[in-house]
Amino acid sequence: MEGISGGRIVHQVVRDVPFVWMPTVGYQSDSILRVAGFFEFGYRVWRGAWAKELTRPDLILGSSPHPFAALGAERLATRYGVPFVLELRDAWPYVLTEVGGYSKHHPFVLLVDRTMRFLYKRAARIVLFSRDSLNSFEEMGGDPGKVIWVPHGVDLTLAPEPQQPPDDGVFTVKYIGAHNQWNSLDTILDAAKYLQSKGLTHIRFRFIGDGVQKSRLKARVASEGITNAFFDDPVPKNRISEILYDADAFILNNRVDGVSRNWMSFNKIYEYLAARRPVVFGSCTKVNPIQESGAGILVEAGNHIEMALAVELLATMSREQLDVYGLRGRQHIEAHYSIRSIVDRFEQMALELTGERPRPMSPVSSLGTDWKATG
C-alpha cells in the first residue's frame, strides 16, 4: 500500500467500509524481526491514535494471527468500555511447542501463554473456527461457555452451480491453496509418484497456489522425474471458479500433529465441496465436512498409498457416480456453510453482546456435539 513503507498510517474506504493500514517492521520467515513486528503492531493498536477519525465502536473484535494483535484490541475495548470478542486463528502457544519445537518453558512461550489466558478471561465471547479444538482450548485456560463456533464458509454468489469437467480422457486432481509446511504436500506428491509407477498416466495432479515450500516441491518433481504433477501460479479470486470447475476431483492432506488434530480448519475444503467435485482427504481430525457430507473418500493423514488408491478408485468411476459425491458436498455447503448463514450467526452474537436483540445466543458448550451453524 502506498505510504506504508514510509511509516505513515493510511486511511482508506473500500465499499463504504473504512480501513486503517498501520506500518510495522518488515521481516522474513521466523526471524526476530517478525516477533518485533508482533509487539509493534499490538502497541500501535493499543495506543489507538489511528482510531481518532472513526466513530465509537459498539464492540471490538481482536483476531489472533498473533496474540499481541488481540491484546491491543482488548486494551482498546477496555478504553472504550465496549465488549471484546476474541477470534482464535491459531493455537497459541500450542503452535510454538507442537510445530515450532520450542520448549514450553521458553520465555517467549510463557509470555504468549500468559497473554492468551488473560485474553480468555477478558473476552465476552470467543470465536473458534474448528470444532475439534474445544478440549484443547479448555486445557489452555479457556472457558467453553464463552465459545461460539463460526466456521469458514463459501460465498455462493462467487460459486455458481458448476458444469461438468471436460471429458478429455485425463483425470485431473487439484490442490488449490498455500504451499507451506502446514499443507503436507509431499504426501500428495508421493501418491502421484506411486500412481505413475503403476503406469496410470491418465491421472494427473495440479497444484495451484504459492508458498515457501513451492520451489522445493518443484525441484523435487524435477529431480525425481515425477511427470504427472504440475505446479501453476495462484489465481485472483474472480477466476477461482473456472480453476475449480476444471478439476475432476480435489485433494487435501493434514499434517500429522496435535495442532492439525485439534485446531485446523481448512477454508479451501469448503470451496472444493461447493464446486461439486469429490474430495480425497488425508485426515487426522475426528469430525470434518467430508465425513459429514459423504462427499469424498477419507484416508489416513500422511499415508500416500491410501491416498493414491483413493484417487485411483475415483478415476475408475463414471461421471454419474462422481456426481453423487459432488452433489452431496454442494448440498452440505448450501445448508451449513454459506457465507450468508455464517454472517447471520456472527451478527446474532454481536447484537446479543450490544443489547440490541432480546434472545441470547447459546454458546457452543450447550449445543452438544453437533455445532452446525443454523443461521
Phi, psi and omega per residue, in radians:
M1 nan 2.322 -3.095
E2 -1.109 2.290 3.103
G3 1.789 -0.478 -3.092
I4 -1.213 -0.665 -3.129
S5 -1.073 -0.415 3.096
G6 -1.501 0.023 3.077
G7 1.589 0.107 -3.105
R8 -1.573 2.582 2.961
I9 -1.376 2.292 -3.065
V10 -2.036 2.231 3.065
H11 -1.759 2.383 -3.119
Q12 -2.544 2.517 3.069
V13 -1.973 2.141 3.137
V14 -2.123 1.995 -3.128
R15 0.914 0.815 3.090
D16 1.251 0.133 3.104
V17 -1.861 2.118 3.130
P18 -1.331 2.322 3.061
F19 -2.068 2.578 3.041
V20 -2.182 2.154 -3.136
W21 -1.793 2.143 -3.105
M22 -1.984 2.249 -3.126
P23 -1.339 2.556 2.979
T24 -2.415 2.999 -3.120
V25 -1.114 2.465 3.082
G26 -1.346 2.732 -3.130
Y27 -2.686 2.917 3.028
Q28 -2.233 2.255 3.078
S29 0.937 -2.409 -3.038
D30 -1.744 0.771 -3.111
S31 -1.353 2.962 3.104
I32 -1.097 -0.461 3.107
L33 -1.161 -0.507 3.096
R34 -1.131 -0.770 3.104
V35 -1.113 -0.690 3.083
A36 -1.058 -0.677 3.084
G37 -1.111 -0.633 3.056
F38 -0.967 -0.923 -3.084
F39 -1.141 -0.714 -3.101
E40 -1.110 -0.795 -3.133
F41 -1.128 -0.793 3.112
G42 -1.023 -0.707 3.138
Y43 -1.154 -0.730 3.132
R44 -1.118 -0.719 3.089
V45 -1.106 -0.772 -3.110
W46 -1.021 -0.801 -3.113
R47 -1.064 -0.677 3.035
G48 1.348 0.163 -3.138
A49 -1.071 -0.536 -3.131
W50 -1.158 -0.364 -3.016
A51 -1.598 0.025 -3.040
K52 -1.104 -0.503 -3.122
E53 -1.499 -0.072 -3.090
L54 -1.734 2.739 3.086
T55 -1.292 2.794 -3.133
R56 -1.122 2.292 -3.085
P57 -1.380 2.790 3.021
D58 -1.509 -0.567 3.011
L59 -2.710 2.894 3.129
I60 -2.220 2.261 3.062
L61 -1.825 2.228 3.083
G62 -1.938 2.016 3.104
S63 -1.533 2.803 -3.027
S64 -2.172 0.994 2.883
P65 -1.020 -0.486 2.860
H66 -2.587 2.694 -2.993
P67 -1.099 -0.505 -2.993
F68 -1.381 -0.354 2.967
A69 -1.154 -0.807 3.121
A70 -1.169 -0.609 3.108
L71 -1.113 -0.740 3.081
G72 -1.067 -0.673 3.112
A73 -1.152 -0.696 3.128
E74 -1.121 -0.729 3.133
R75 -1.119 -0.649 3.113
L76 -1.191 -0.697 3.096
A77 -1.092 -0.689 3.099
T78 -1.110 -0.712 3.130
R79 -1.102 -0.709 3.132
Y80 -1.410 -0.300 -3.084
G81 1.238 0.678 -3.124
V82 -2.129 2.804 3.141
P83 -1.069 2.537 3.093
F84 -1.947 2.228 3.080
V85 -1.964 2.231 3.131
L86 -1.749 2.172 3.073
E87 -1.831 2.017 -3.095
L88 -1.576 1.913 3.119
R89 -1.691 -0.544 3.114
D90 -2.341 2.722 -3.080
A91 -1.533 1.378 3.120
W92 -1.497 2.396 -0.047
P93 -1.574 0.157 -3.072
Y94 -0.934 -0.687 -3.102
V95 -1.141 -0.523 -3.139
L96 -1.234 -0.654 -3.101
T97 -1.513 -0.716 -3.068
E98 -1.312 -0.716 -3.090
V99 -1.790 -0.769 -3.084
G100 -1.333 -0.336 3.102
G101 1.422 0.200 -3.141
Y102 -1.369 2.622 3.067
S103 -1.199 2.534 3.104
K104 -1.183 -0.195 3.109
H105 -1.711 0.027 3.112
H106 -1.072 2.401 -3.082
P107 -0.971 -0.689 -3.140
F108 -1.212 -0.658 3.088
V109 -1.089 -0.750 3.126
L110 -1.119 -0.676 3.107
L111 -1.130 -0.769 3.123
V112 -1.107 -0.740 3.136
D113 -1.067 -0.795 3.138
R114 -1.133 -0.679 3.120
T115 -1.087 -0.793 -3.117
M116 -1.159 -0.689 3.116
R117 -1.117 -0.653 3.064
F118 -1.091 -0.766 -3.124
L119 -1.152 -0.656 3.108
Y120 -1.043 -0.703 -3.128
K121 -1.233 -0.621 -3.040
R122 -1.435 -0.401 -3.043
A123 -1.269 2.404 3.016
A124 -1.350 -0.605 3.052
R125 -2.487 2.662 3.128
I126 -2.213 2.114 -3.092
V127 -1.634 2.173 3.052
L128 -1.986 2.520 3.051
F129 -1.586 -0.576 -2.996
S130 -1.859 2.295 3.091
R131 -1.296 -0.353 -3.113
D132 -1.382 -0.065 -2.969
S133 -1.656 -0.082 -2.992
L134 -1.112 -0.769 -3.118
N135 -1.103 -0.796 3.112
S136 -1.122 -0.624 3.123
F137 -1.069 -0.745 3.100
E138 -1.115 -0.710 -3.138
E139 -1.087 -0.481 -3.122
M140 -1.618 0.211 3.009
G141 1.740 0.129 -3.124
G142 -1.484 2.655 3.116
D143 -1.678 1.952 -3.120
P144 -1.110 -0.344 3.104
G145 -1.189 -0.241 3.120
K146 -1.688 -0.110 -2.923
V147 -1.448 2.375 2.978
I148 -2.142 2.279 3.084
W149 -1.570 2.008 3.095
V150 -2.204 1.595 -3.006
P151 -1.291 2.936 2.922
H152 -1.109 2.737 -3.136
G153 -2.639 -2.947 -3.056
V154 -2.233 2.349 2.986
D155 -1.433 1.764 -3.039
L156 -1.203 -0.242 3.037
T157 -1.212 -0.385 3.084
L158 -1.705 0.018 -3.127
A159 -2.297 1.201 3.136
P160 -1.101 2.882 -3.132
E161 -0.953 2.097 -3.009
P162 -1.354 2.797 3.036
Q163 -1.668 2.960 3.097
Q164 -1.165 2.589 3.074
P165 -1.217 2.841 -3.132
P166 -1.095 2.439 3.130
D167 -1.684 1.373 -3.026
D168 -1.971 0.216 3.132
G169 1.442 -0.010 3.116
V170 -1.949 2.344 3.062
F171 -1.751 1.871 -3.021
T172 -1.722 2.145 3.097
V173 -1.921 2.210 -3.039
K174 -2.057 2.489 2.885
Y175 -2.009 2.226 -3.140
I176 -2.211 2.061 -3.121
G177 2.718 -2.872 -3.083
A178 -1.245 2.596 3.091
H179 -1.944 1.213 -3.096
N180 -2.150 3.133 -3.098
Q181 -1.109 -0.471 -3.135
W182 -1.138 -0.442 -2.898
N183 -1.589 -0.163 3.021
S184 0.854 0.894 -3.083
L185 -1.347 -0.255 3.095
D186 -1.087 -0.600 3.115
T187 -1.105 -0.696 3.120
I188 -1.175 -0.681 3.064
L189 -1.114 -0.666 3.087
D190 -1.076 -0.691 3.108
A191 -1.128 -0.740 3.106
A192 -1.067 -0.763 -3.135
K193 -1.108 -0.687 3.128
Y194 -1.113 -0.777 3.125
L195 -1.150 -0.613 3.075
Q196 -1.095 -0.685 3.139
S197 -1.145 -0.383 3.101
K198 -1.542 -0.003 3.107
G199 1.386 0.310 -3.119
L200 -1.548 1.261 -3.019
T201 -1.290 -0.230 -3.142
H202 -1.429 -0.138 3.085
I203 -1.699 2.135 -3.091
R204 -2.278 2.567 -3.105
F205 -1.983 2.345 3.086
R206 -2.172 2.311 3.135
F207 -1.967 2.060 -3.105
I208 -2.035 2.129 3.140
G209 2.576 -2.864 -3.097
D210 -2.618 2.948 3.125
G211 2.745 3.002 -3.012
V212 -1.182 -0.356 -3.129
Q213 -1.588 -0.118 -2.985
K214 -1.098 -0.786 -3.110
S215 -1.121 -0.663 3.111
R216 -1.154 -0.726 3.135
L217 -1.130 -0.722 3.104
K218 -1.115 -0.696 3.106
A219 -1.128 -0.645 3.111
R220 -1.117 -0.767 3.121
V221 -1.012 -0.769 -3.125
A222 -1.174 -0.784 -3.048
S223 -1.248 -0.536 -3.090
E224 -1.705 0.006 3.093
G225 1.139 0.686 3.105
I226 -1.490 1.774 -2.971
T227 -1.634 -0.052 -3.133
N228 -1.877 0.291 3.105
A229 -2.175 2.327 -3.055
F230 -2.352 2.560 -3.123
F231 -2.040 2.283 3.139
D232 -2.105 2.768 3.117
D233 -1.244 2.723 3.043
P234 -1.106 2.748 -3.103
V235 -2.117 2.658 3.080
P236 -1.154 2.793 -3.055
K237 -1.010 -0.639 -3.080
N238 -1.281 -0.095 3.096
R239 -1.930 0.014 -3.003
I240 -1.126 -0.592 -3.081
S241 -1.132 -0.718 -3.140
E242 -1.170 -0.541 3.084
I243 -1.246 -0.706 3.118
L244 -1.152 -0.778 -2.998
Y245 -1.306 -0.201 3.113
D246 -1.435 -0.056 -3.087
A247 -1.648 2.687 2.969
D248 -1.594 -0.491 3.124
A249 -2.782 2.891 3.095
F250 -2.119 2.833 -3.088
I251 -2.477 2.576 -3.064
L252 -2.708 2.593 -3.112
N253 -2.489 2.278 3.030
N254 -1.304 2.586 2.780
R255 -1.204 2.585 3.104
V256 -1.675 1.487 3.083
D257 -2.726 3.022 -3.073
G258 -1.125 -0.613 3.135
V259 -1.116 -0.769 3.137
S260 -1.139 -0.666 3.134
R261 -1.168 -0.608 -2.936
N262 -1.953 -0.237 -2.988
W263 -2.314 -0.296 -2.964
M264 -1.241 2.446 2.994
S265 -2.401 1.749 -3.074
F266 -1.359 1.880 -3.134
N267 -1.160 -0.486 -3.120
K268 -1.200 -0.442 -3.080
I269 -1.105 -0.525 3.137
Y270 -1.272 -0.615 3.067
E271 -1.208 -0.629 3.060
Y272 -1.016 -0.844 -3.098
L273 -1.158 -0.682 3.128
A274 -1.116 -0.458 3.139
A275 -1.356 -0.021 3.040
R276 1.068 0.884 3.063
R277 -2.295 2.612 3.062
P278 -1.169 2.670 -3.104
V279 -2.210 2.301 2.948
V280 -1.703 2.131 -3.023
F281 -2.198 2.006 2.978
G282 -1.412 1.735 -2.903
S283 -2.042 2.498 2.962
C284 -2.137 0.269 3.131
T285 -1.653 2.700 -3.116
K286 -1.303 -0.660 -3.115
V287 -2.332 2.410 3.095
N288 -2.723 2.831 -3.065
P289 -1.089 -0.472 3.107
I290 -1.191 -0.770 3.108
Q291 -1.136 -0.764 -3.107
E292 -1.097 -0.711 -3.005
S293 -1.599 -0.354 -3.023
G294 1.188 0.565 -3.009
A295 -1.723 0.307 3.137
G296 -3.131 -2.742 -3.093
I297 -2.150 2.160 3.070
L298 -1.570 2.362 3.043
V299 -2.281 2.965 3.132
E300 -1.203 2.300 3.119
A301 -1.019 2.325 3.114
G302 1.423 0.004 -3.110
N303 -1.712 1.703 -3.025
H304 -1.244 -0.473 3.113
I305 -1.184 -0.850 3.093
E306 -1.025 -0.710 -3.127
M307 -1.128 -0.778 3.133
A308 -1.090 -0.760 -3.124
L309 -1.154 -0.590 3.088
A310 -1.161 -0.747 3.082
V311 -1.103 -0.757 3.133
E312 -1.046 -0.715 3.123
L313 -1.092 -0.798 3.118
L314 -1.055 -0.675 -3.096
A315 -1.165 -0.300 3.100
T316 -1.569 -0.132 -3.037
M317 -1.473 2.726 3.066
S318 -1.330 2.888 3.082
R319 -1.033 -0.642 -3.122
E320 -1.163 -0.705 3.116
Q321 -1.176 -0.729 3.100
L322 -1.104 -0.636 -3.092
D323 -1.242 -0.395 3.038
V324 -1.073 -0.820 3.054
Y325 -1.035 -0.854 -3.058
G326 -1.074 -0.736 -3.131
L327 -1.126 -0.701 3.088
R328 -1.011 -0.775 -3.128
G329 -1.130 -0.795 -3.139
R330 -1.065 -0.790 -3.134
Q331 -1.136 -0.605 3.116
H332 -1.147 -0.731 3.111
I333 -1.132 -0.805 -3.127
E334 -1.054 -0.610 -3.079
A335 -1.408 -0.586 -2.936
H336 -2.253 -0.317 -2.987
Y337 -2.256 0.389 3.046
S338 -1.302 2.548 3.140
I339 -0.994 -0.638 -3.115
R340 -1.027 -0.848 -3.112
S341 -1.192 -0.612 -3.139
I342 -1.221 -0.710 3.084
V343 -1.100 -0.709 3.098
D344 -1.043 -0.705 -3.141
R345 -1.135 -0.771 3.127
F346 -1.152 -0.708 -3.141
E347 -1.093 -0.689 3.120
Q348 -1.043 -0.744 3.088
M349 -1.077 -0.798 -3.094
A350 -1.114 -0.758 -3.136
L351 -1.163 -0.603 3.069
E352 -1.094 -0.782 -3.100
L353 -1.162 -0.565 -3.120
T354 -1.593 0.061 3.064
G355 1.340 0.348 -3.086
E356 -1.750 0.049 3.109
R357 -2.449 2.249 -3.033
P358 -1.238 -0.533 -3.060
R359 -1.545 2.007 3.120
P360 -1.230 2.679 3.138
M361 -1.635 2.386 -3.140
S362 -1.214 2.276 3.027
P363 -1.191 2.888 -2.994
V364 -1.139 -0.477 -3.090
S365 -1.149 -0.339 -3.134
S366 -1.769 0.127 -3.090
L367 -1.674 0.078 -3.116
G368 1.298 -2.670 -3.078
T369 -1.584 -0.208 -3.129
D370 -1.769 1.804 -3.024
W371 -1.815 0.484 -3.074
K372 -1.094 2.401 3.042
A373 -1.161 2.317 -3.098
T374 -1.916 -0.080 3.123
G375 1.429 nan nan
